[in-house]
Amino acid sequence: MIDVTAYIRELLFSHDCVIVPSFGGFIGNYKPAGIDNTSHIFTPPVKAISFNRNLNNNDGLLIGKISADRAIGYADSKRIVEQFVDDLKNKLARGERVTIERIGFFQNNSEGNAQFEPDQDSNYLLDSYGLTSFRREPVQDFTLSGKIISRRNKDSAAGYSSRKMIWRAVIAVPFIAAMIFVPLKTDLFKGKAGMNPLTATELEDNSKSMEEATENYVSQAITEEEITPAGESTVLNQEEPEILPVADEPDSFYVVAGSFKDQNNALKLLSQAVEKGYSAEIFRSENDFFRVAVISASSYDEAVRKKDNLRNDFPETWILKR
């Protein structure tokens, strides 16, 4: 017998719903990454598998996959799936526990209905390929406030060092200027200066330029020191950053009444839904199937309630998250 479960597993990686005709549908539900605060275990995002026995109409997905993969006719592929379903039902009727590898297991309850238990170790989300759960102990004695205080202390030390260098410049520049100007104004150079009538003029101009430059530098240094408030850094004076909460973007949920490979079939169902007064839409999936969404909802619970209200018009619906 051909292993139909291998095709179901392969389709679950790229589809949100895989229907086994006359048995039920396997539905992939996205679950985000999480942290267990008790065990400190980090888990990656997963596509959790659930089962709905009411989704048992043939949508052509599984049979079409087998037909294309094994290069056989549609009728032969359909017989293979029917044999697989008959074998499942016979085992369950005998009270056996039927395991579908890496998907889950089935067993009839006291009322004769098949109950499904998913395999918790399997992940059909391609974006999480290679990611596994891991355990990490929390960091001890770490607080953000301690880091902020440490940074402020460093900034204060840098500001103190900068002000200290400015005052040194304020004291040193006049002293250096005095060492240059005093010898020029003594009698030592008067005799030699008289030999050249341009010398006295050049020395006087140079002296005035140096005095103006020194005065401007000292004045600027003092002004910069005065405008800086005492005890604050002149290098870096940043306020504490405000930590804003992250806003979650709401998801959209749609109640899907049918999924078709042929666009014309999807348009027919869309027309029927519109005639009944529904604001239906068509979504094209990654595998080029056309999905007819009858009603949209902002939450999963709301989508479930709306789905239950559609039983009379559309008895076989399922929920799509986008």
Protein Blocks (a to p, Z undefined) as FASTA:
>chain_A
ZZfklmmmmmmmmpcbdcdehibccddddddddddfklopacdddddddddfklmccehl
mmmmmmmmnopafklmmmmmmmmmmmmmmmmmnopacddehkbccdddfkopacddddfk
bccbfklgoiacddddddehiafklmmmmmmmmmmmmmmmmmmmmmmmmmmmmmmmmmmm
mmmmmmklmmmmmmpmklmmmmmmmmmmmmmmmmmmmmmmmmmmmmpcghiafkbccddd
dddddddddddddddfbdcfblklmmmmmmmmmmnopacdddddfkopacddfbdcfbfk
lmmmmmmmmmmmmmbgcdddZZ
